[in-house]
Structures are given as structure tokens and as C-alpha cells.
Amino acid sequence: MRAPAFRRFEVPYAGLSCVLSATPGPMSHPKRVRWFLLVAAVVTTACGGGDTPESSSVQAGGEARRIGTPAPGSETREGALENATRVLGTAGAECPLTGAWQLCSVEDRLVRSGLAPQRADSAPSLSLGSIGSARYYVGDAEAQVFIFADSAGRVAAERAGASALGEAPLLEAAVGATPILVSSQNMAVVVYGHRERQVERVSLALSGGLPQG
């Protein structure tokens, strides 16, 4: 069964910046030190980014308790949908995170965006010159990813007939949804979902491209 006509996803803004500023009133030196530490903590929480740390700590009952995060490249069948694998960790050292998209860098982006992707066992069929594909369940949305040799190949495929990319979703929650086409460098993604906010989150995560190294 072919999917309905595409609707292209347009990024509503080029990016976000986060700036916090405040000026303390007159206060003693100890209070001023505590104030600056508080501001630093707020900035770190609100504007922090970068790589996912291997572990973090929280204060519980007056004692620090370490919370481990999944190791790079880790995944599991536990808690996953039928015929799918939960991708837990970010990409390992062998996966380049600059230049052209690869399936491993797609998974890294989804994990870092907090979307908890599950990779389906059944990948969508290769079409229009694509050289790699994968199907991800992201909450109640489904993302079908197609990798091309380069951006020119992706552009040529879309001009030849973008509606030929993708196939009917397997995720029950996404069946019947209008497909959204997201293009980024050498990658095309077809996103299905009835909940607009979730579709937007997936689309934004994958539309930004990778740094050119």
C-alpha cells in the first residue's frame, strides 16, 4: 500500500540561543559567592549541551549517589516493541559524527535528542538510489530513514519522485498519518505520526545536519 502525498517539513527557525543574565544587589562576600554558584548552576541546566556524560551524581539523603548512563553503542530488546530493539547509548568511537549521515549517526542524534528510538527489525526497501535504510519507532511516530551516497543523490531522488520514498508504516499508532519529508545533506527521512508535536520533535532532531569535519 502506497503512502499518501508528502508534506515537507520546514524548519521554523535557524536555531536557538540561550542567554541568562542577572545583576546581584549589594551583598556580603559569602552571599555573593553563593549567588554566582547558583547562577552557574542555572546556566548549566538551562543552556547546557554537548556530549552525554558517562555518569552523573545526585544528592540523596545527604550522600552523593552516582547514576550511570548507557555505554556508547549499547542497545537491548528488553522493554522494546515486538520485532524492535531499543537504542540506548550514543554512537561509539567508530561512528563519525561529522560530514555525511550514516545510520549510526542518525541513532546518535535521536538518542541525544532524548527521543528514545527503537530500531525495527524490518527496514524500508531501498529505492531511488538510496544505499542504506532503517525504520525507527519514536514514541507514537515512525521515522523511515534513507541514506544516499551524497547530497546530490538525495536531491536527484527527490526530484525524480519523493513520493516513491517510504512505505506504509508498521507502527500501529502511525498508520494512516500523512508522511512528512525531512531532507538533510545525504539523508531523506519520511516521518509518520498523528501527534504533531512528536512529529515536529523528530523532524527538528534530524533536519539540522552534521558538522562538516
PyMOL commands that place a pseudoatom at each C-alpha (Angstrom):
pseudoatom trace, name=CA, resn=MET, resi=1, chain=A, elem=C, hetatm=0, pos=[0.000, 0.000, 0.000]
pseudoatom trace, name=CA, resn=ARG, resi=2, chain=A, elem=C, hetatm=0, pos=[1.492, 3.333, -1.023]
pseudoatom trace, name=CA, resn=ALA, resi=3, chain=A, elem=C, hetatm=0, pos=[1.604, 6.240, 1.351]
pseudoatom trace, name=CA, resn=PRO, resi=4, chain=A, elem=C, hetatm=0, pos=[-0.393, 9.434, 0.695]
pseudoatom trace, name=CA, resn=ALA, resi=5, chain=A, elem=C, hetatm=0, pos=[1.170, 12.571, -0.746]
pseudoatom trace, name=CA, resn=PHE, resi=6, chain=A, elem=C, hetatm=0, pos=[4.020, 14.122, 1.185]
pseudoatom trace, name=CA, resn=ARG, resi=7, chain=A, elem=C, hetatm=0, pos=[4.066, 17.286, 3.236]
pseudoatom trace, name=CA, resn=ARG, resi=8, chain=A, elem=C, hetatm=0, pos=[7.574, 18.763, 3.503]
pseudoatom trace, name=CA, resn=PHE, resi=9, chain=A, elem=C, hetatm=0, pos=[8.824, 19.778, 6.915]
pseudoatom trace, name=CA, resn=GLU, resi=10, chain=A, elem=C, hetatm=0, pos=[10.109, 23.336, 7.094]
pseudoatom trace, name=CA, resn=VAL, resi=11, chain=A, elem=C, hetatm=0, pos=[12.337, 24.364, 9.998]
pseudoatom trace, name=CA, resn=PRO, resi=12, chain=A, elem=C, hetatm=0, pos=[10.583, 27.399, 11.580]
pseudoatom trace, name=CA, resn=TYR, resi=13, chain=A, elem=C, hetatm=0, pos=[13.823, 28.882, 12.881]
pseudoatom trace, name=CA, resn=ALA, resi=14, chain=A, elem=C, hetatm=0, pos=[17.517, 28.558, 12.192]
pseudoatom trace, name=CA, resn=GLY, resi=15, chain=A, elem=C, hetatm=0, pos=[18.421, 27.709, 15.765]
pseudoatom trace, name=CA, resn=LEU, resi=16, chain=A, elem=C, hetatm=0, pos=[18.123, 28.684, 19.380]
pseudoatom trace, name=CA, resn=SER, resi=17, chain=A, elem=C, hetatm=0, pos=[20.493, 30.528, 21.682]
pseudoatom trace, name=CA, resn=CYS, resi=18, chain=A, elem=C, hetatm=0, pos=[20.280, 30.618, 25.417]
pseudoatom trace, name=CA, resn=VAL, resi=19, chain=A, elem=C, hetatm=0, pos=[21.432, 33.632, 27.418]
pseudoatom trace, name=CA, resn=LEU, resi=20, chain=A, elem=C, hetatm=0, pos=[20.832, 34.208, 31.081]
pseudoatom trace, name=CA, resn=SER, resi=21, chain=A, elem=C, hetatm=0, pos=[21.816, 37.469, 32.731]
pseudoatom trace, name=CA, resn=ALA, resi=22, chain=A, elem=C, hetatm=0, pos=[21.261, 38.909, 36.167]
pseudoatom trace, name=CA, resn=THR, resi=23, chain=A, elem=C, hetatm=0, pos=[22.835, 41.515, 38.373]
pseudoatom trace, name=CA, resn=PRO, resi=24, chain=A, elem=C, hetatm=0, pos=[23.050, 40.990, 42.130]
pseudoatom trace, name=CA, resn=GLY, resi=25, chain=A, elem=C, hetatm=0, pos=[22.288, 43.782, 44.527]
pseudoatom trace, name=CA, resn=PRO, resi=26, chain=A, elem=C, hetatm=0, pos=[24.554, 44.727, 47.426]
pseudoatom trace, name=CA, resn=MET, resi=27, chain=A, elem=C, hetatm=0, pos=[25.510, 41.653, 49.445]
pseudoatom trace, name=CA, resn=SER, resi=28, chain=A, elem=C, hetatm=0, pos=[28.314, 40.298, 51.587]
pseudoatom trace, name=CA, resn=HIS, resi=29, chain=A, elem=C, hetatm=0, pos=[31.151, 38.321, 50.060]
pseudoatom trace, name=CA, resn=PRO, resi=30, chain=A, elem=C, hetatm=0, pos=[29.857, 34.853, 51.166]
pseudoatom trace, name=CA, resn=LYS, resi=31, chain=A, elem=C, hetatm=0, pos=[26.390, 35.649, 49.823]
pseudoatom trace, name=CA, resn=ARG, resi=32, chain=A, elem=C, hetatm=0, pos=[27.888, 36.903, 46.554]
pseudoatom trace, name=CA, resn=VAL, resi=33, chain=A, elem=C, hetatm=0, pos=[29.840, 33.642, 46.139]
pseudoatom trace, name=CA, resn=ARG, resi=34, chain=A, elem=C, hetatm=0, pos=[26.697, 31.602, 46.739]
pseudoatom trace, name=CA, resn=TRP, resi=35, chain=A, elem=C, hetatm=0, pos=[24.781, 33.784, 44.266]
pseudoatom trace, name=CA, resn=PHE, resi=36, chain=A, elem=C, hetatm=0, pos=[27.328, 33.223, 41.498]
pseudoatom trace, name=CA, resn=LEU, resi=37, chain=A, elem=C, hetatm=0, pos=[27.321, 29.474, 42.142]
pseudoatom trace, name=CA, resn=LEU, resi=38, chain=A, elem=C, hetatm=0, pos=[23.528, 29.460, 41.848]
pseudoatom trace, name=CA, resn=VAL, resi=39, chain=A, elem=C, hetatm=0, pos=[23.603, 31.361, 38.542]
pseudoatom trace, name=CA, resn=ALA, resi=40, chain=A, elem=C, hetatm=0, pos=[26.251, 28.982, 37.214]
pseudoatom trace, name=CA, resn=ALA, resi=41, chain=A, elem=C, hetatm=0, pos=[24.036, 26.024, 38.098]
pseudoatom trace, name=CA, resn=VAL, resi=42, chain=A, elem=C, hetatm=0, pos=[21.014, 27.566, 36.355]
pseudoatom trace, name=CA, resn=VAL, resi=43, chain=A, elem=C, hetatm=0, pos=[23.025, 28.324, 33.220]
pseudoatom trace, name=CA, resn=THR, resi=44, chain=A, elem=C, hetatm=0, pos=[24.374, 24.778, 33.131]
pseudoatom trace, name=CA, resn=THR, resi=45, chain=A, elem=C, hetatm=0, pos=[20.887, 23.319, 33.494]
pseudoatom trace, name=CA, resn=ALA, resi=46, chain=A, elem=C, hetatm=0, pos=[19.083, 25.620, 31.048]
pseudoatom trace, name=CA, resn=CYS, resi=47, chain=A, elem=C, hetatm=0, pos=[21.722, 26.069, 28.369]
pseudoatom trace, name=CA, resn=GLY, resi=48, chain=A, elem=C, hetatm=0, pos=[23.999, 23.080, 28.738]
pseudoatom trace, name=CA, resn=GLY, resi=49, chain=A, elem=C, hetatm=0, pos=[24.614, 20.774, 25.832]
pseudoatom trace, name=CA, resn=GLY, resi=50, chain=A, elem=C, hetatm=0, pos=[27.433, 18.819, 24.331]
pseudoatom trace, name=CA, resn=ASP, resi=51, chain=A, elem=C, hetatm=0, pos=[28.295, 15.190, 24.749]
pseudoatom trace, name=CA, resn=THR, resi=52, chain=A, elem=C, hetatm=0, pos=[26.349, 12.930, 27.061]
pseudoatom trace, name=CA, resn=PRO, resi=53, chain=A, elem=C, hetatm=0, pos=[28.394, 12.289, 30.220]
pseudoatom trace, name=CA, resn=GLU, resi=54, chain=A, elem=C, hetatm=0, pos=[29.250, 8.735, 31.143]
pseudoatom trace, name=CA, resn=SER, resi=55, chain=A, elem=C, hetatm=0, pos=[27.747, 9.227, 34.600]
pseudoatom trace, name=CA, resn=SER, resi=56, chain=A, elem=C, hetatm=0, pos=[26.283, 11.855, 36.873]
pseudoatom trace, name=CA, resn=SER, resi=57, chain=A, elem=C, hetatm=0, pos=[25.507, 12.181, 40.556]
pseudoatom trace, name=CA, resn=VAL, resi=58, chain=A, elem=C, hetatm=0, pos=[22.547, 13.337, 42.607]
pseudoatom trace, name=CA, resn=GLN, resi=59, chain=A, elem=C, hetatm=0, pos=[22.239, 14.152, 46.285]
pseudoatom trace, name=CA, resn=ALA, resi=60, chain=A, elem=C, hetatm=0, pos=[20.011, 11.750, 48.184]
pseudoatom trace, name=CA, resn=GLY, resi=61, chain=A, elem=C, hetatm=0, pos=[19.754, 11.766, 51.969]
pseudoatom trace, name=CA, resn=GLY, resi=62, chain=A, elem=C, hetatm=0, pos=[22.908, 13.860, 52.240]
pseudoatom trace, name=CA, resn=GLU, resi=63, chain=A, elem=C, hetatm=0, pos=[25.008, 11.346, 50.294]
pseudoatom trace, name=CA, resn=ALA, resi=64, chain=A, elem=C, hetatm=0, pos=[26.051, 11.514, 46.655]
pseudoatom trace, name=CA, resn=ARG, resi=65, chain=A, elem=C, hetatm=0, pos=[24.584, 8.693, 44.562]
pseudoatom trace, name=CA, resn=ARG, resi=66, chain=A, elem=C, hetatm=0, pos=[26.038, 8.014, 41.093]
pseudoatom trace, name=CA, resn=ILE, resi=67, chain=A, elem=C, hetatm=0, pos=[23.696, 7.351, 38.187]
pseudoatom trace, name=CA, resn=GLY, resi=68, chain=A, elem=C, hetatm=0, pos=[25.221, 5.534, 35.240]
pseudoatom trace, name=CA, resn=THR, resi=69, chain=A, elem=C, hetatm=0, pos=[24.224, 6.303, 31.671]
pseudoatom trace, name=CA, resn=PRO, resi=70, chain=A, elem=C, hetatm=0, pos=[24.231, 3.672, 28.908]
pseudoatom trace, name=CA, resn=ALA, resi=71, chain=A, elem=C, hetatm=0, pos=[27.590, 2.957, 27.335]
pseudoatom trace, name=CA, resn=PRO, resi=72, chain=A, elem=C, hetatm=0, pos=[28.110, 4.145, 23.742]
pseudoatom trace, name=CA, resn=GLY, resi=73, chain=A, elem=C, hetatm=0, pos=[26.613, 1.726, 21.244]
pseudoatom trace, name=CA, resn=SER, resi=74, chain=A, elem=C, hetatm=0, pos=[24.510, -0.137, 23.828]
pseudoatom trace, name=CA, resn=GLU, resi=75, chain=A, elem=C, hetatm=0, pos=[21.091, -1.487, 22.909]
pseudoatom trace, name=CA, resn=THR, resi=76, chain=A, elem=C, hetatm=0, pos=[18.597, -4.045, 24.206]
pseudoatom trace, name=CA, resn=ARG, resi=77, chain=A, elem=C, hetatm=0, pos=[15.469, -5.970, 23.342]
pseudoatom trace, name=CA, resn=GLU, resi=78, chain=A, elem=C, hetatm=0, pos=[14.181, -5.571, 26.890]
pseudoatom trace, name=CA, resn=GLY, resi=79, chain=A, elem=C, hetatm=0, pos=[11.196, -3.267, 27.065]
pseudoatom trace, name=CA, resn=ALA, resi=80, chain=A, elem=C, hetatm=0, pos=[11.109, -2.815, 23.274]
pseudoatom trace, name=CA, resn=LEU, resi=81, chain=A, elem=C, hetatm=0, pos=[8.129, -3.224, 20.983]
pseudoatom trace, name=CA, resn=GLU, resi=82, chain=A, elem=C, hetatm=0, pos=[7.769, -6.536, 19.178]
pseudoatom trace, name=CA, resn=ASN, resi=83, chain=A, elem=C, hetatm=0, pos=[10.436, -7.028, 16.485]
pseudoatom trace, name=CA, resn=ALA, resi=84, chain=A, elem=C, hetatm=0, pos=[12.363, -3.942, 17.567]
pseudoatom trace, name=CA, resn=THR, resi=85, chain=A, elem=C, hetatm=0, pos=[15.489, -3.018, 19.545]
pseudoatom trace, name=CA, resn=ARG, resi=86, chain=A, elem=C, hetatm=0, pos=[15.836, -0.100, 21.952]
pseudoatom trace, name=CA, resn=VAL, resi=87, chain=A, elem=C, hetatm=0, pos=[18.844, 2.073, 21.111]
pseudoatom trace, name=CA, resn=LEU, resi=88, chain=A, elem=C, hetatm=0, pos=[20.173, 3.196, 24.487]
pseudoatom trace, name=CA, resn=GLY, resi=89, chain=A, elem=C, hetatm=0, pos=[23.655, 4.633, 24.053]
pseudoatom trace, name=CA, resn=THR, resi=90, chain=A, elem=C, hetatm=0, pos=[25.159, 7.292, 21.869]
pseudoatom trace, name=CA, resn=ALA, resi=91, chain=A, elem=C, hetatm=0, pos=[27.412, 6.336, 18.962]
pseudoatom trace, name=CA, resn=GLY, resi=92, chain=A, elem=C, hetatm=0, pos=[30.686, 4.571, 19.632]
pseudoatom trace, name=CA, resn=ALA, resi=93, chain=A, elem=C, hetatm=0, pos=[34.108, 5.878, 18.649]
pseudoatom trace, name=CA, resn=GLU, resi=94, chain=A, elem=C, hetatm=0, pos=[33.943, 4.087, 15.306]
pseudoatom trace, name=CA, resn=CYS, resi=95, chain=A, elem=C, hetatm=0, pos=[30.987, 6.209, 14.144]
pseudoatom trace, name=CA, resn=PRO, resi=96, chain=A, elem=C, hetatm=0, pos=[31.978, 9.579, 12.609]
pseudoatom trace, name=CA, resn=LEU, resi=97, chain=A, elem=C, hetatm=0, pos=[29.722, 12.410, 13.757]
pseudoatom trace, name=CA, resn=THR, resi=98, chain=A, elem=C, hetatm=0, pos=[30.840, 14.867, 11.096]
pseudoatom trace, name=CA, resn=GLY, resi=99, chain=A, elem=C, hetatm=0, pos=[30.349, 15.008, 7.335]
pseudoatom trace, name=CA, resn=ALA, resi=100, chain=A, elem=C, hetatm=0, pos=[27.795, 12.705, 5.715]
pseudoatom trace, name=CA, resn=TRP, resi=101, chain=A, elem=C, hetatm=0, pos=[24.985, 10.977, 7.590]
pseudoatom trace, name=CA, resn=GLN, resi=102, chain=A, elem=C, hetatm=0, pos=[25.260, 7.293, 8.444]
pseudoatom trace, name=CA, resn=LEU, resi=103, chain=A, elem=C, hetatm=0, pos=[22.692, 5.170, 10.237]
pseudoatom trace, name=CA, resn=CYS, resi=104, chain=A, elem=C, hetatm=0, pos=[24.844, 5.182, 13.375]
pseudoatom trace, name=CA, resn=SER, resi=105, chain=A, elem=C, hetatm=0, pos=[24.946, 8.997, 13.415]
pseudoatom trace, name=CA, resn=VAL, resi=106, chain=A, elem=C, hetatm=0, pos=[21.163, 9.086, 12.934]
pseudoatom trace, name=CA, resn=GLU, resi=107, chain=A, elem=C, hetatm=0, pos=[20.741, 6.906, 16.024]
pseudoatom trace, name=CA, resn=ASP, resi=108, chain=A, elem=C, hetatm=0, pos=[23.216, 9.087, 17.929]
pseudoatom trace, name=CA, resn=ARG, resi=109, chain=A, elem=C, hetatm=0, pos=[21.189, 12.220, 17.109]
pseudoatom trace, name=CA, resn=LEU, resi=110, chain=A, elem=C, hetatm=0, pos=[17.904, 10.609, 18.152]
pseudoatom trace, name=CA, resn=VAL, resi=111, chain=A, elem=C, hetatm=0, pos=[19.375, 9.408, 21.445]
pseudoatom trace, name=CA, resn=ARG, resi=112, chain=A, elem=C, hetatm=0, pos=[20.988, 12.771, 22.244]
pseudoatom trace, name=CA, resn=SER, resi=113, chain=A, elem=C, hetatm=0, pos=[17.665, 14.477, 21.494]
pseudoatom trace, name=CA, resn=GLY, resi=114, chain=A, elem=C, hetatm=0, pos=[16.019, 12.394, 24.208]
pseudoatom trace, name=CA, resn=LEU, resi=115, chain=A, elem=C, hetatm=0, pos=[13.700, 10.613, 21.779]
pseudoatom trace, name=CA, resn=ALA, resi=116, chain=A, elem=C, hetatm=0, pos=[14.416, 7.020, 22.954]
pseudoatom trace, name=CA, resn=PRO, resi=117, chain=A, elem=C, hetatm=0, pos=[14.397, 5.436, 19.474]
pseudoatom trace, name=CA, resn=GLN, resi=118, chain=A, elem=C, hetatm=0, pos=[13.623, 1.798, 18.800]
pseudoatom trace, name=CA, resn=ARG, resi=119, chain=A, elem=C, hetatm=0, pos=[15.063, 0.300, 15.615]
pseudoatom trace, name=CA, resn=ALA, resi=120, chain=A, elem=C, hetatm=0, pos=[12.646, -2.052, 13.867]
pseudoatom trace, name=CA, resn=ASP, resi=121, chain=A, elem=C, hetatm=0, pos=[13.934, -5.355, 12.515]
pseudoatom trace, name=CA, resn=SER, resi=122, chain=A, elem=C, hetatm=0, pos=[12.269, -4.589, 9.195]
pseudoatom trace, name=CA, resn=ALA, resi=123, chain=A, elem=C, hetatm=0, pos=[13.924, -1.740, 7.276]
pseudoatom trace, name=CA, resn=PRO, resi=124, chain=A, elem=C, hetatm=0, pos=[12.058, 0.004, 4.442]
pseudoatom trace, name=CA, resn=SER, resi=125, chain=A, elem=C, hetatm=0, pos=[13.009, -1.129, 0.955]
pseudoatom trace, name=CA, resn=LEU, resi=126, chain=A, elem=C, hetatm=0, pos=[15.840, 0.755, -0.744]
pseudoatom trace, name=CA, resn=SER, resi=127, chain=A, elem=C, hetatm=0, pos=[14.598, 2.966, -3.556]
pseudoatom trace, name=CA, resn=LEU, resi=128, chain=A, elem=C, hetatm=0, pos=[15.640, 5.812, -5.854]
pseudoatom trace, name=CA, resn=GLY, resi=129, chain=A, elem=C, hetatm=0, pos=[19.339, 5.072, -5.438]
pseudoatom trace, name=CA, resn=SER, resi=130, chain=A, elem=C, hetatm=0, pos=[19.475, 5.010, -1.639]
pseudoatom trace, name=CA, resn=ILE, resi=131, chain=A, elem=C, hetatm=0, pos=[22.300, 2.885, -0.214]
pseudoatom trace, name=CA, resn=GLY, resi=132, chain=A, elem=C, hetatm=0, pos=[21.012, 2.335, 3.321]
pseudoatom trace, name=CA, resn=SER, resi=133, chain=A, elem=C, hetatm=0, pos=[17.735, 2.458, 5.203]
pseudoatom trace, name=CA, resn=ALA, resi=134, chain=A, elem=C, hetatm=0, pos=[16.271, 1.892, 8.655]
pseudoatom trace, name=CA, resn=ARG, resi=135, chain=A, elem=C, hetatm=0, pos=[12.933, 2.174, 10.406]
pseudoatom trace, name=CA, resn=TYR, resi=136, chain=A, elem=C, hetatm=0, pos=[12.685, 3.745, 13.870]
pseudoatom trace, name=CA, resn=TYR, resi=137, chain=A, elem=C, hetatm=0, pos=[9.788, 3.841, 16.271]
pseudoatom trace, name=CA, resn=VAL, resi=138, chain=A, elem=C, hetatm=0, pos=[9.992, 7.112, 18.196]
pseudoatom trace, name=CA, resn=GLY, resi=139, chain=A, elem=C, hetatm=0, pos=[7.168, 7.225, 20.702]
pseudoatom trace, name=CA, resn=ASP, resi=140, chain=A, elem=C, hetatm=0, pos=[3.969, 7.209, 18.653]
pseudoatom trace, name=CA, resn=ALA, resi=141, chain=A, elem=C, hetatm=0, pos=[5.758, 8.266, 15.436]
pseudoatom trace, name=CA, resn=GLU, resi=142, chain=A, elem=C, hetatm=0, pos=[7.651, 6.223, 12.867]
pseudoatom trace, name=CA, resn=ALA, resi=143, chain=A, elem=C, hetatm=0, pos=[10.704, 7.530, 11.010]
pseudoatom trace, name=CA, resn=GLN, resi=144, chain=A, elem=C, hetatm=0, pos=[11.896, 5.811, 7.845]
pseudoatom trace, name=CA, resn=VAL, resi=145, chain=A, elem=C, hetatm=0, pos=[15.477, 6.846, 7.091]
pseudoatom trace, name=CA, resn=PHE, resi=146, chain=A, elem=C, hetatm=0, pos=[17.129, 6.659, 3.668]
pseudoatom trace, name=CA, resn=ILE, resi=147, chain=A, elem=C, hetatm=0, pos=[20.862, 7.261, 3.234]
pseudoatom trace, name=CA, resn=PHE, resi=148, chain=A, elem=C, hetatm=0, pos=[22.340, 8.297, -0.129]
pseudoatom trace, name=CA, resn=ALA, resi=149, chain=A, elem=C, hetatm=0, pos=[25.951, 8.389, -1.280]
pseudoatom trace, name=CA, resn=ASP, resi=150, chain=A, elem=C, hetatm=0, pos=[25.891, 12.183, -1.242]
pseudoatom trace, name=CA, resn=SER, resi=151, chain=A, elem=C, hetatm=0, pos=[23.505, 15.135, -1.155]
pseudoatom trace, name=CA, resn=ALA, resi=152, chain=A, elem=C, hetatm=0, pos=[23.338, 15.216, -4.958]
pseudoatom trace, name=CA, resn=GLY, resi=153, chain=A, elem=C, hetatm=0, pos=[21.951, 11.687, -4.933]
pseudoatom trace, name=CA, resn=ARG, resi=154, chain=A, elem=C, hetatm=0, pos=[19.325, 12.647, -2.399]
pseudoatom trace, name=CA, resn=VAL, resi=155, chain=A, elem=C, hetatm=0, pos=[18.292, 15.740, -4.376]
pseudoatom trace, name=CA, resn=ALA, resi=156, chain=A, elem=C, hetatm=0, pos=[18.065, 13.714, -7.594]
pseudoatom trace, name=CA, resn=ALA, resi=157, chain=A, elem=C, hetatm=0, pos=[15.897, 11.118, -5.860]
pseudoatom trace, name=CA, resn=GLU, resi=158, chain=A, elem=C, hetatm=0, pos=[13.503, 13.741, -4.538]
pseudoatom trace, name=CA, resn=ARG, resi=159, chain=A, elem=C, hetatm=0, pos=[13.234, 15.379, -7.944]
pseudoatom trace, name=CA, resn=ALA, resi=160, chain=A, elem=C, hetatm=0, pos=[12.552, 12.015, -9.550]
pseudoatom trace, name=CA, resn=GLY, resi=161, chain=A, elem=C, hetatm=0, pos=[9.643, 11.415, -7.203]
pseudoatom trace, name=CA, resn=ALA, resi=162, chain=A, elem=C, hetatm=0, pos=[9.875, 11.835, -3.461]
pseudoatom trace, name=CA, resn=SER, resi=163, chain=A, elem=C, hetatm=0, pos=[6.544, 10.051, -3.055]
pseudoatom trace, name=CA, resn=ALA, resi=164, chain=A, elem=C, hetatm=0, pos=[8.342, 6.845, -4.052]
pseudoatom trace, name=CA, resn=LEU, resi=165, chain=A, elem=C, hetatm=0, pos=[10.374, 7.034, -0.845]
pseudoatom trace, name=CA, resn=GLY, resi=166, chain=A, elem=C, hetatm=0, pos=[8.994, 5.199, 2.124]
pseudoatom trace, name=CA, resn=GLU, resi=167, chain=A, elem=C, hetatm=0, pos=[6.215, 2.716, 2.588]
pseudoatom trace, name=CA, resn=ALA, resi=168, chain=A, elem=C, hetatm=0, pos=[3.171, 2.268, 4.762]
pseudoatom trace, name=CA, resn=PRO, resi=169, chain=A, elem=C, hetatm=0, pos=[4.178, 2.490, 8.446]
pseudoatom trace, name=CA, resn=LEU, resi=170, chain=A, elem=C, hetatm=0, pos=[4.279, -0.643, 10.595]
pseudoatom trace, name=CA, resn=LEU, resi=171, chain=A, elem=C, hetatm=0, pos=[3.766, 1.197, 13.886]
pseudoatom trace, name=CA, resn=GLU, resi=172, chain=A, elem=C, hetatm=0, pos=[0.066, 0.924, 14.665]
pseudoatom trace, name=CA, resn=ALA, resi=173, chain=A, elem=C, hetatm=0, pos=[-0.090, 4.409, 16.209]
pseudoatom trace, name=CA, resn=ALA, resi=174, chain=A, elem=C, hetatm=0, pos=[1.210, 5.939, 12.961]
pseudoatom trace, name=CA, resn=VAL, resi=175, chain=A, elem=C, hetatm=0, pos=[-0.963, 4.075, 10.455]
pseudoatom trace, name=CA, resn=GLY, resi=176, chain=A, elem=C, hetatm=0, pos=[-2.921, 6.450, 8.210]
pseudoatom trace, name=CA, resn=ALA, resi=177, chain=A, elem=C, hetatm=0, pos=[-0.827, 9.516, 9.061]
pseudoatom trace, name=CA, resn=THR, resi=178, chain=A, elem=C, hetatm=0, pos=[0.288, 11.940, 6.362]
pseudoatom trace, name=CA, resn=PRO, resi=179, chain=A, elem=C, hetatm=0, pos=[4.012, 11.409, 5.668]
pseudoatom trace, name=CA, resn=ILE, resi=180, chain=A, elem=C, hetatm=0, pos=[6.379, 14.306, 6.341]
pseudoatom trace, name=CA, resn=LEU, resi=181, chain=A, elem=C, hetatm=0, pos=[9.565, 14.517, 4.265]
pseudoatom trace, name=CA, resn=VAL, resi=182, chain=A, elem=C, hetatm=0, pos=[12.685, 15.765, 6.045]
pseudoatom trace, name=CA, resn=SER, resi=183, chain=A, elem=C, hetatm=0, pos=[15.825, 16.389, 3.965]
pseudoatom trace, name=CA, resn=SER, resi=184, chain=A, elem=C, hetatm=0, pos=[19.326, 16.840, 5.363]
pseudoatom trace, name=CA, resn=GLN, resi=185, chain=A, elem=C, hetatm=0, pos=[22.557, 16.555, 3.374]
pseudoatom trace, name=CA, resn=ASN, resi=186, chain=A, elem=C, hetatm=0, pos=[22.730, 12.969, 2.059]
pseudoatom trace, name=CA, resn=MET, resi=187, chain=A, elem=C, hetatm=0, pos=[19.693, 11.780, 4.028]
pseudoatom trace, name=CA, resn=ALA, resi=188, chain=A, elem=C, hetatm=0, pos=[15.948, 11.776, 3.466]
pseudoatom trace, name=CA, resn=VAL, resi=189, chain=A, elem=C, hetatm=0, pos=[13.572, 10.857, 6.283]
pseudoatom trace, name=CA, resn=VAL, resi=190, chain=A, elem=C, hetatm=0, pos=[9.887, 10.063, 5.984]
pseudoatom trace, name=CA, resn=VAL, resi=191, chain=A, elem=C, hetatm=0, pos=[8.109, 10.657, 9.307]
pseudoatom trace, name=CA, resn=TYR, resi=192, chain=A, elem=C, hetatm=0, pos=[4.634, 9.320, 10.085]
pseudoatom trace, name=CA, resn=GLY, resi=193, chain=A, elem=C, hetatm=0, pos=[2.619, 10.337, 13.113]
pseudoatom trace, name=CA, resn=HIS, resi=194, chain=A, elem=C, hetatm=0, pos=[-0.747, 11.724, 14.125]
pseudoatom trace, name=CA, resn=ARG, resi=195, chain=A, elem=C, hetatm=0, pos=[0.574, 13.826, 17.013]
pseudoatom trace, name=CA, resn=GLU, resi=196, chain=A, elem=C, hetatm=0, pos=[2.028, 16.988, 15.511]
pseudoatom trace, name=CA, resn=ARG, resi=197, chain=A, elem=C, hetatm=0, pos=[4.318, 17.776, 18.445]
pseudoatom trace, name=CA, resn=GLN, resi=198, chain=A, elem=C, hetatm=0, pos=[6.057, 14.391, 18.284]
pseudoatom trace, name=CA, resn=VAL, resi=199, chain=A, elem=C, hetatm=0, pos=[6.477, 14.593, 14.504]
pseudoatom trace, name=CA, resn=GLU, resi=200, chain=A, elem=C, hetatm=0, pos=[7.997, 18.047, 14.932]
pseudoatom trace, name=CA, resn=ARG, resi=201, chain=A, elem=C, hetatm=0, pos=[10.471, 16.807, 17.566]
pseudoatom trace, name=CA, resn=VAL, resi=202, chain=A, elem=C, hetatm=0, pos=[11.693, 14.010, 15.299]
pseudoatom trace, name=CA, resn=SER, resi=203, chain=A, elem=C, hetatm=0, pos=[11.869, 16.327, 12.287]
pseudoatom trace, name=CA, resn=LEU, resi=204, chain=A, elem=C, hetatm=0, pos=[13.836, 19.002, 14.149]
pseudoatom trace, name=CA, resn=ALA, resi=205, chain=A, elem=C, hetatm=0, pos=[16.281, 16.448, 15.523]
pseudoatom trace, name=CA, resn=LEU, resi=206, chain=A, elem=C, hetatm=0, pos=[17.178, 15.179, 12.042]
pseudoatom trace, name=CA, resn=SER, resi=207, chain=A, elem=C, hetatm=0, pos=[16.889, 18.317, 9.901]
pseudoatom trace, name=CA, resn=GLY, resi=208, chain=A, elem=C, hetatm=0, pos=[19.907, 20.159, 11.266]
pseudoatom trace, name=CA, resn=GLY, resi=209, chain=A, elem=C, hetatm=0, pos=[22.638, 18.186, 9.525]
pseudoatom trace, name=CA, resn=LEU, resi=210, chain=A, elem=C, hetatm=0, pos=[26.028, 17.176, 10.885]
pseudoatom trace, name=CA, resn=PRO, resi=211, chain=A, elem=C, hetatm=0, pos=[29.091, 19.385, 11.384]
pseudoatom trace, name=CA, resn=GLN, resi=212, chain=A, elem=C, hetatm=0, pos=[31.426, 19.335, 8.407]
pseudoatom trace, name=CA, resn=GLY, resi=213, chain=A, elem=C, hetatm=0, pos=[34.763, 17.971, 9.605]
for i in range(1, 213): cmd.bond("trace and resi %d" % i, "trace and resi %d" % (i + 1))
show_as sticks, trace
zoom trace
